[in-house]
């Protein structure tokens, strides 16, 4: 067959790919044999954005001359060329700013070389209609995951249920979600499900035990190689991991992992973490890939929403200047105690107001005044590490100290009153009250507030020059 004449008869971007089969049953080189004008132009045109490794099309070249080794690309080529299965897939590889609608059709083989066509249509935006063209089984499984994600009464419990479903879908030994924080260079396992419930949670123990595990997780992006996932299902795949990432390969071998599906969880350009399944049913790899490609969109969305809600909760409850909780959170906490939702015994209430803040603001400026407020909050946290510290407003703070005694509370209140804040005569005016039962908290708030103002009045009688 004249392969060049064949692809030239096709208008859309098309090439012919060859897959070399070895005597041991493994595949070898995968080459771009010939391409039509549209396909050659797609390689040789300089686009805005990421470029191919080579912008010169040379017939019968290794595909790695144009982009890094990609196990997903090799899998679809093998299926079409060697297994003689027509393949259609719609993907967005991370290394490109395009969506690819790909069609691969089997051709005849010559000796140990097996051939297929590779036709692509490219668009800058994803088409949700194409993404949703799924088999009935896949659609049902993805819908089940989406319905479970809707049950977010307990986010971690919901994610654990999703991991159980995905592990059973993959018939895998274990399935996990791990979140990463690039700023702190830390990892944590959000959810995990294991086939043998008696087995120790491998990833949780590894991540907790190894403070440098982030260094391994950081290499996974490069190992995935710009694709949208990594699927290792045979010796060829494990050899790829060994060559690409020997440290991780050694870790997988030590854990008895011989196959793995690894999906990055990304929202925009932000990498939230990874989801993976180990020792899965490899003969079902295509169905697993199709299902998880779509499921990860919904899983990632729920994780991003949860993280956003947590950040908003922090912003709504924290005083952004001092880092302690704000008045709104103080009122919410008191309401929960008054209603009986939070019940405590042996409770200490402390009101603390800054003496001398106005003098610092007038003499040294408001930047210095802000520094004094920050130091005051830090001092309160140091004196009452077990307590909840709130900035009630202005230069006034309040602390709730659980499981204390009256003697200990008085002692710490005196320590706070005598604390050196580093701004001349600036110091705390303190009022404290101990109660045995949290139901009396309103009375304790009133008493400690009165005592604080009495202490403040005493201070300014002794230092009238500092009076506001």
C-alpha positions in Angstrom: 0.0 0.0 0.0 1.2 3.5 -0.9 0.8 5.0 2.6 1.7 8.5 1.5 -0.9 8.5 -1.3 -3.4 7.1 1.2 -3.1 9.9 3.8 -2.9 12.5 1.0 -6.4 11.5 0.1 -7.7 12.6 3.5 -8.4 16.3 4.1 -8.2 16.5 7.9 -4.9 16.1 9.8 -3.8 12.5 9.4 -0.7 10.5 9.7 0.2 6.8 9.7 1.8 5.3 12.8 3.8 2.1 13.0 4.3 0.0 16.1 7.2 -2.5 16.3 6.5 -5.8 17.9 9.3 -7.8 19.4 9.7 -11.6 19.6 9.1 -11.5 23.4 5.6 -10.0 22.8 6.5 -6.5 23.9 6.2 -3.5 21.7 9.2 -1.5 20.7 9.5 1.7 18.6 6.5 3.8 17.7 7.0 5.9 14.6 5.2 8.6 12.6 5.6 7.0 9.2 4.0 9.5 6.8 1.7 12.5 7.2 -0.6 14.5 4.9 -0.1 18.2 4.2 -2.5 19.2 7.0 -0.7 17.0 9.6 2.8 18.1 8.5 1.7 21.7 8.7 0.5 21.2 12.3 4.0 20.1 13.2 6.0 22.6 11.2 3.9 25.7 12.0 5.1 27.8 14.9 2.1 28.4 17.2 1.6 30.7 20.1 2.2 28.7 23.3 4.0 25.4 23.9 6.0 24.1 20.9 6.9 20.5 19.8 10.4 19.4 20.5 11.0 19.4 16.7 9.2 21.5 14.1 10.5 19.6 11.1 8.6 16.5 10.1 10.8 13.7 9.0 9.0 10.5 7.7 9.4 7.4 9.8 10.7 9.3 12.9 10.2 8.2 16.5 7.3 10.1 18.0 9.5 11.0 20.9 11.3 13.4 18.5 8.2 15.6 18.7 6.9 15.2 22.3 8.0 13.4 25.4 7.3 9.7 25.9 3.6 9.3 26.7 2.2 5.9 27.8 -1.4 7.0 27.0 -0.4 7.7 23.4 1.5 4.4 23.2 -1.6 2.6 24.5 -4.0 3.9 21.9 -1.5 3.3 19.1 -1.0 -0.3 20.3 -4.7 -0.9 20.5 -5.4 0.4 17.0 -2.3 -1.0 15.2 -1.7 -4.3 17.0 -5.1 -5.3 18.6 -6.9 -4.0 15.5 -9.4 -2.0 17.5 -10.8 1.3 16.2 -10.1 4.0 18.8 -11.8 7.4 19.5 -10.7 9.6 22.3 -11.2 13.2 23.3 -8.4 14.5 25.4 -6.6 17.7 26.7 -2.9 16.8 27.3 -1.4 19.2 29.8 1.6 20.0 27.6 -0.7 21.6 25.0 -3.3 24.4 25.1 -5.6 22.5 22.8 -8.3 19.8 23.0 -7.7 16.8 20.6 -10.4 14.8 19.0 -8.5 11.7 18.0 -9.5 8.8 15.7 -7.3 5.8 15.1 -8.1 3.0 12.6 -6.2 -0.3 12.1 -4.2 -0.9 8.9 -2.5 -4.0 7.7 0.8 -5.1 9.2 4.1 -6.0 7.4 6.2 -8.5 9.3 6.8 -7.2 12.8 5.5 -3.7 12.0 1.8 -2.9 12.7 0.2 0.2 11.3 -2.8 2.5 12.1 -4.1 5.8 11.0 -4.0 8.7 13.4 -6.4 11.5 12.6 -6.8 14.6 14.8 -9.0 17.6 15.1 -7.9 20.4 17.3 -9.8 23.1 19.2 -8.8 25.6 21.8 -11.9 25.1 24.0 -13.3 21.8 25.2 -16.6 20.6 23.9 -18.7 19.3 26.8 -20.9 17.3 24.3 -17.9 15.3 23.2 -16.7 14.8 26.8 -20.1 13.4 27.7 -20.3 10.8 24.9 -19.8 7.8 27.2 -20.8 4.2 27.3 -23.9 3.3 29.4 -21.7 1.7 32.1 -19.3 4.6 32.3 -22.2 7.2 32.4 -23.8 5.2 35.3 -20.6 5.0 37.3 -19.8 8.7 36.8 -23.3 9.7 37.8 -23.1 7.5 40.9 -19.9 9.3 41.9 -21.5 12.7 41.3 -24.5 11.8 43.4 -22.3 10.7 46.2 -20.2 13.9 46.0 -23.5 15.8 46.5 -23.7 14.3 50.0 -21.2 16.7 51.6 -22.5 16.7 55.2 -19.2 15.2 56.1 -16.7 16.0 53.4 -14.0 13.5 54.4 -16.5 10.7 54.8 -18.0 11.5 51.4 -14.6 11.3 49.8 -13.9 8.0 51.5 -17.1 6.6 50.0 -16.0 7.9 46.5 -12.6 6.2 47.0 -14.4 2.9 47.8 -16.5 3.2 44.7 -13.5 4.0 42.5 -11.5 1.2 44.0 -14.3 -1.3 43.4 -14.6 0.0 39.8 -10.9 -0.5 39.2 -10.9 -3.8 41.2 -7.8 -2.3 42.8 -5.9 -3.1 45.9 -6.1 0.5 47.1 -7.4 3.9 46.0 -6.3 7.2 47.5 -6.5 11.0 47.2 -3.5 13.0 48.3 -3.5 16.8 48.6 -0.4 18.8 48.2 0.5 22.3 49.4 3.2 23.9 47.2 3.8 26.8 49.7 4.5 24.5 52.7 5.8 21.6 50.5 3.7 19.2 52.4 1.3 16.3 51.5 -1.7 14.8 53.3 -4.0 11.9 52.5 -7.6 13.2 52.2 -9.2 9.8 51.7 -8.2 6.2 51.1 -9.9 2.8 50.6 -8.3 -0.6 50.7 -9.4 -4.0 49.5 -8.1 -5.6 52.7 -9.4 -3.5 55.6 -7.0 -5.2 57.9 -4.0 -3.7 56.0 -2.5 -0.6 57.5 -3.2 2.6 55.5 -0.1 2.6 53.4 -0.1 6.1 52.1 -1.2 7.7 55.4 1.7 6.0 57.2 4.2 6.8 54.5 3.3 10.5 54.2 3.3 10.9 58.0 6.5 9.0 58.5 8.4 10.7 55.6 8.5 14.5 55.9 10.3 14.6 52.5 7.5 12.7 50.7 6.6 15.9 48.9 9.9 15.6 47.1 8.6 12.3 45.5 5.2 13.7 44.8 6.8 16.8 43.1 8.3 14.4 40.5 5.0 13.0 39.3 4.1 15.9 37.0 7.3 15.2 35.0 6.7 11.5 35.1 3.2 12.0 33.6 5.0 13.9 30.9 2.4 16.4 29.9 -0.4 13.9 29.5 -3.6 14.1 31.5 -2.8 10.9 33.5 -0.4 8.0 33.9 -1.6 4.4 33.5 1.0 1.7 34.2 -0.4 -1.7 33.4 2.5 -3.9 32.3 6.2 -4.3 32.2 6.6 -1.7 29.5 4.9 0.8 31.8 7.0 -0.1 34.8 10.1 0.2 32.7 9.0 3.6 31.7 8.7 4.6 35.4 12.0 3.1 36.2 13.8 5.1 33.6 11.8 8.3 34.1 11.6 8.3 37.9 13.9 5.7 39.6 13.3 6.9 43.1 9.5 6.6 42.8 10.0 3.2 41.0 11.9 1.9 44.0 9.1 3.2 46.3 6.5 1.4 44.2 8.5 -1.8 44.2 8.9 -1.7 47.9 5.2 -1.3 48.4 4.4 -4.3 46.1 2.8 -2.1 43.4 2.9 -3.6 39.9 0.2 -1.4 38.2 -1.0 2.1 38.9 -3.5 4.6 37.6 -2.5 8.2 38.5 -4.6 11.3 37.8 -3.5 14.8 38.7 -6.3 16.9 40.3 -6.1 20.3 38.7 -8.3 23.4 38.7 -7.0 25.9 36.1 -3.3 25.9 36.5 -3.4 25.0 40.2 -2.5 21.4 41.1 -4.5 20.4 44.2 -3.1 16.8 44.5 -3.5 13.4 43.0 -5.9 10.5 42.9 -4.7 7.0 42.1 -5.5 3.3 42.2 -2.9 0.5 42.6 -2.8 -3.1 41.4 -5.9 -2.6 39.4 -7.7 -4.9 36.8 -5.4 -4.0 33.9 -7.5 -5.7 31.2 -10.2 -3.1 32.0 -7.7 -0.2 31.7 -9.6 1.6 28.8 -12.9 1.6 30.7 -11.1 2.8 33.9 -9.4 5.6 32.0 -12.6 6.7 30.4 -14.5 6.8 33.7 -11.8 8.4 35.8 -11.0 11.1 33.2 -14.5 12.5 33.7 -14.9 11.6 37.4 -11.7 13.6 38.3 -13.4 16.8 37.0 -16.2 16.4 39.6 -13.8 15.2 42.4 -11.5 18.1 41.8 -14.4 20.6 41.7 -15.6 19.3 45.1 -12.1 19.5 46.6 -11.6 23.1 45.3 -15.1 24.1 46.7 -14.3 22.6 50.1 -10.9 24.4 50.2 -12.6 27.7 49.1 -15.2 27.4 51.9 -12.5 26.7 54.4 -10.6 29.8 53.3 -13.8 31.9 53.4 -14.5 30.5 56.9 -11.0 31.5 58.0 -11.4 35.0 56.5 -14.8 35.4 58.2 -13.6 34.3 61.6 -10.1 35.6 61.8 -8.8 39.1 62.6 -6.5 39.7 59.6 -4.2 42.1 61.5 -3.4 40.0 64.6 -4.2 36.4 63.4 -6.5 35.7 66.3 -10.2 35.1 65.9 -12.4 38.2 65.3 -15.5 39.6 67.1 -17.9 37.7 64.8 -16.4 34.4 65.8 -16.3 35.4 69.4 -20.1 36.1 69.3 -20.7 32.8 67.5 -18.7 30.9 70.2 -20.6 32.6 73.0 -23.9 31.9 71.4 -23.0 28.2 71.1 -22.0 28.1 74.8 -25.2 29.9 75.9 -27.4 27.6 73.8 -25.7 24.5 75.3 -24.2 23.4 72.0 -20.7 23.8 73.6 -20.7 22.7 77.2 -17.6 23.0 79.4 -16.6 22.8 83.0 -14.1 24.9 84.9 -14.0 27.8 82.5 -11.9 31.0 82.6 -13.0 34.2 80.9 -10.4 37.0 80.4 -10.8 40.5 79.0 -7.6 42.3 78.2 -7.4 45.9 76.9 -4.2 47.7 75.9 -3.1 50.7 78.0 -1.0 53.2 76.0 -2.0 52.3 72.4 -3.1 55.9 71.6 0.3 57.2 72.8 2.1 54.8 70.5 -0.1 55.8 67.6 0.4 59.5 68.3 4.1 59.3 68.9 5.3 56.6 66.6 2.5 56.3 64.0 -0.2 53.7 63.3 2.2 51.2 61.8 3.8 51.0 65.3 0.4 50.8 66.8 -0.4 47.8 64.6 2.8 46.2 65.7 1.7 46.6 69.3 -1.6 45.0 68.6 0.2 42.0 66.9 2.5 41.7 69.9 -0.5 41.8 72.3 -2.2 39.0 70.4 1.0 36.9 70.4 1.5 37.5 74.1 -2.1 36.3 74.8 -1.5 33.2 72.8 1.8 32.6 74.7 0.2 33.1 78.2 -2.9 31.1 77.3 -1.8 28.5 74.7 -4.8 26.3 75.6 -7.3 29.1 75.2 -9.3 30.6 72.4 -8.2 34.2 71.8 -10.5 36.8 70.2 -9.9 40.4 69.2 -13.2 41.9 70.5 -12.5 45.2 68.7 -10.0 48.1 68.7 -7.4 47.3 71.4 -9.6 44.9 73.4 -9.2 41.1 73.5 -11.1 38.3 75.1 -9.9 34.8 75.9 -11.9 31.6 76.8 -9.8 29.1 78.7 -11.2 25.6 79.2 -10.3 23.1 82.0 -8.6 25.5 84.3 -8.8 26.4 88.0 -9.4 29.7 89.7 -5.9 29.8 91.2 -4.3 29.1 87.8 -6.5 31.7 86.1 -5.5 34.4 88.6 -1.9 33.5 88.2 -1.9 33.7 84.4 -4.0 36.9 84.5 -1.2 38.5 86.6 1.4 37.1 84.2 -0.4 38.8 81.3 -0.8 42.1 83.2 3.0 42.2 83.9 4.0 41.1 80.3 6.5 43.4 78.6 5.1 44.3 75.1 8.2 46.2 73.9 6.5 49.6 73.4 7.5 51.6 76.5 4.8 51.8 79.1 2.2 50.1 77.0 0.7 47.1 78.9 -2.5 45.1 79.5 -5.4 46.0 81.6 -6.8 42.6 82.7 -10.1 41.3 84.1 -10.7 37.6 84.7 -13.5 35.4 86.1 -13.7 31.7 86.8 -16.9 29.7 86.6 -17.4 26.0 87.2 -20.2 25.6 84.6 -20.3 27.2 81.2 -24.0 28.0 81.6 -22.9 30.9 83.7 -20.8 32.4 80.9 -22.9 35.6 80.5 -22.3 36.4 84.2 -18.6 35.7 83.8 -18.3 38.0 80.8 -19.9 40.8 82.7 -17.7 40.4 85.7 -14.4 40.1 83.8 -15.3 43.1 81.7 -16.0 45.2 84.8 -12.7 44.0 86.4 -10.8 44.9 83.3 -12.2 48.5 83.3 -11.4 48.8 87.0 -7.8 47.7 86.3 -7.6 50.2 83.4 -8.9 53.0 85.7 -6.3 52.1 88.3 -3.5 52.3 85.6 -4.5 55.7 84.4 -4.8 57.1 87.9 -1.1 56.0 88.4 -0.1 57.3 84.9 -2.4 60.3 84.2 0.1 61.5 81.5 -0.9 58.4 79.4 -4.6 58.9 79.7 -6.5 58.8 76.4 
